[in-house]
C-alpha cells in the first residue's frame, strides 16, 4: 500500500478539519511528529517522526514504523530489539499535522537506552530549579527493562549530539 493511494490531497480547511479523508500535512522536510503512548495506561512512551512512507507502512502493518532523521531511513520499531509496538489506535490532530499512536509494547520497553519510556527523567521548574546551573534532571525510572549493549551490541548510539 503506497501513501499516494491512501492519503487525500489537501484541498481546503473544511476538508482537513471536518472531512473524513486522511490528508496529513508533512513539514517542509517531509516529516510529521508522532507521540506514542501505552494503550492501557496512557503513559507517554516516546516522540518521533514519520515521513509519508512510514505513516503508510504503520497503517498497513499495524506496527509502528518511524523515520529516523539521524540515520535517514525508515525505522520499524522493534525490528532489532524485538520490542515491537503493536498499534491499537492511530489518531491525527485537527489540522492533520501530528499523529498520536496508542500502542501495546511487546517486551515492555520503548526507549533504546533500555527504559520503558523515552521520558524517564523529569525537569525541575520554578523554585525547584532556582540556583541550578545547569538544571539537574531527576530520574523517574531507575531500573532499565533491558540492557542496550546486549540487544544492540557496541553499535554507535543513533542519537546525534
C-alpha positions as CSV (number, residue, x, y, z in Angstrom):
1,X,0.0,0.0,0.0
2,X,1.6,3.3,-1.1
3,X,0.9,6.6,0.5
4,X,-0.3,8.0,-2.8
5,X,-3.2,5.5,-2.6
6,X,-4.3,6.2,1.0
7,X,-3.7,10.0,1.6
8,X,-6.0,12.5,0.1
9,X,-4.7,15.7,-1.4
10,X,-5.2,18.7,0.9
11,X,-7.8,20.9,-0.8
12,X,-9.5,23.1,1.9
13,X,-9.5,23.8,5.6
14,X,-13.0,22.3,5.8
15,X,-11.9,19.1,4.2
16,X,-8.9,18.8,6.5
17,X,-10.6,19.8,9.8
18,X,-14.1,18.4,9.3
19,X,-13.8,15.9,6.5
20,X,-13.4,12.1,6.5
21,X,-10.3,11.9,4.3
22,X,-6.8,11.3,5.7
23,X,-4.8,14.3,4.3
24,X,-1.7,14.6,6.5
25,X,0.4,17.7,6.4
26,X,4.1,16.9,6.4
27,X,6.6,19.7,7.2
28,X,9.0,21.3,4.7
29,X,11.4,18.3,5.2
30,X,8.6,15.8,4.7
31,X,8.0,14.8,8.3
32,X,5.1,14.7,10.7
33,X,5.6,14.5,14.5
34,X,4.3,11.5,16.4
35,X,3.7,11.0,20.1
36,X,3.4,7.4,21.2
37,X,1.6,6.3,24.4
38,X,0.8,3.0,26.1
39,X,-2.6,1.8,25.1
40,X,-3.6,0.6,28.5
41,X,-2.1,3.2,30.8
42,X,-1.8,6.3,28.7
43,X,1.9,6.6,29.7
44,X,3.9,8.7,27.2
45,X,6.5,6.4,25.7
46,X,8.2,8.4,23.0
47,X,8.2,11.2,20.4
48,X,9.4,10.6,16.9
49,X,8.7,11.5,13.3
50,X,7.2,9.8,10.3
51,X,7.5,10.5,6.6
52,X,4.7,9.6,4.3
53,X,6.1,6.1,3.7
54,X,6.4,5.4,7.4
55,X,2.9,6.5,8.1
56,X,1.5,4.4,5.2
57,X,3.5,1.3,6.5
58,X,2.3,1.8,10.0
59,X,-1.3,1.9,8.7
60,X,-0.6,-1.2,6.6
61,X,1.3,-3.3,9.1
62,X,-0.4,-2.3,12.3
63,X,3.0,-1.9,13.9
64,X,4.8,1.4,14.5
65,X,7.2,2.5,11.7
66,X,9.0,5.8,12.1
67,X,11.6,7.7,10.1
68,X,15.0,8.1,11.8
69,X,16.2,11.5,11.0
70,X,19.7,10.7,12.3
71,X,20.1,7.5,10.2
72,X,18.0,8.9,7.3
73,X,15.9,5.7,6.9
74,X,12.7,4.0,7.9
75,X,12.8,2.5,11.4
76,X,10.4,-0.4,12.1
77,X,10.3,-0.1,15.9
78,X,11.4,-3.4,17.4
79,X,12.9,-4.9,14.3
80,X,16.3,-5.2,16.0
81,X,15.3,-5.3,19.7
82,X,12.1,-7.4,19.4
83,X,10.3,-4.6,21.3
84,X,7.7,-4.1,18.6
85,X,4.9,-1.5,19.1
86,X,1.6,-3.1,18.1
87,X,-0.7,-0.3,17.1
88,X,-4.1,-0.3,18.9
89,X,-5.2,3.1,17.7
90,X,-4.0,5.9,15.4
91,X,-5.3,9.4,15.9
92,X,-4.5,12.6,13.9
93,X,-5.0,16.1,15.2
94,X,-7.5,18.6,13.9
95,X,-5.3,20.1,11.1
96,X,-3.7,16.7,10.4
97,X,-0.1,17.8,11.2
98,X,0.6,15.5,14.1
99,X,0.0,11.8,14.9
100,X,-0.8,10.1,18.1
101,X,-0.1,6.3,18.3
102,X,-1.6,4.2,21.1
103,X,0.4,1.0,21.2
104,X,0.9,-2.3,23.1
105,X,4.6,-2.6,23.5
106,X,5.9,-6.2,23.1
107,X,8.6,-6.7,25.7
108,X,7.7,-3.7,27.8
109,X,10.1,-1.0,26.7
110,X,10.2,1.7,24.0
111,X,13.5,3.5,24.7
112,X,16.7,2.4,23.1
113,X,18.5,3.4,26.3
114,X,16.7,0.5,28.0
115,X,14.0,2.3,30.0
116,X,10.3,1.7,29.4
117,X,9.7,5.2,28.3
118,X,11.9,7.7,26.5
119,X,10.7,10.2,29.0
120,X,12.5,8.6,32.0
121,X,13.7,11.9,33.6
122,X,11.9,14.9,34.9
123,X,13.0,18.6,34.7
124,X,12.7,20.7,37.9
125,X,10.9,24.0,37.4
126,X,10.0,27.1,39.3
127,X,11.6,27.3,42.8
128,X,13.0,23.7,42.5
129,X,15.2,24.9,39.5
130,X,16.4,28.1,41.1
131,X,20.2,28.2,41.6
132,X,20.8,25.1,39.4
133,X,23.3,25.8,36.6
134,X,22.8,23.7,34.6
135,X,19.4,22.4,35.7
136,X,19.7,18.9,37.2
137,X,17.4,16.2,35.8
138,X,15.7,13.7,38.1
139,X,15.4,10.0,37.1
140,X,11.8,8.9,37.4
141,X,12.6,5.4,36.2
142,X,15.6,3.9,37.9
143,X,15.6,0.4,36.5
144,X,16.0,-0.5,32.9
145,X,13.8,-3.0,31.2
146,X,16.7,-4.3,29.1
147,X,20.5,-3.9,28.7
148,X,21.0,-2.0,25.4
149,X,24.6,-3.4,25.0
150,X,23.1,-6.9,25.0
151,X,20.4,-6.0,22.5
152,X,22.3,-3.6,20.2
153,X,25.9,-4.6,20.8
154,X,28.5,-1.9,20.7
155,X,26.8,-0.1,17.7
156,X,27.1,3.6,18.0
157,X,24.2,5.5,19.6
158,X,22.0,6.7,16.8
159,X,21.3,10.0,18.6
160,X,23.2,12.9,17.2
161,X,24.7,15.3,19.8
